[in-house]
Amino acid sequence: MALALFLIIVAIVLGIVGVVAKGLLYLLFTGVAVLVVAMVISAVRFRRGGRSPNR
């Protein structure tokens, strides 16, 4: 869960920098890509539920 939250924070920072800094629009797109990856990771962990694989 910490990884997904970290990726979401990184995506927000990259998005803000990409919008504010002139000529760095690629950072916005990178932020969106990181956000999508974070959402996929969260969805996979959520679908598995709280079960551990050893039980």
NORFEN-V505977 format. One record per pair of residues at least 6 apart in sequence whose C-alpha atoms are under 7 Angstrom apart, sorted by the first residue. I is the first residue (numbers start at 1). GAP is how many residues later the second one is. If there is no record, write none. Layout:
i:I gap:GAP
i:I gap:GAP
This chain:
i:4 gap:34
i:4 gap:37
i:4 gap:38
i:7 gap:27
i:7 gap:28
i:7 gap:31
i:8 gap:27
i:8 gap:30
i:11 gap:20
i:11 gap:21
i:11 gap:23
i:11 gap:24
i:12 gap:19
i:14 gap:13
i:14 gap:14
i:14 gap:17
i:15 gap:12
i:15 gap:13
i:15 gap:16
i:17 gap:10
i:18 gap:6
i:18 gap:7
i:18 gap:8
i:18 gap:9
i:18 gap:10
i:19 gap:6
i:19 gap:9
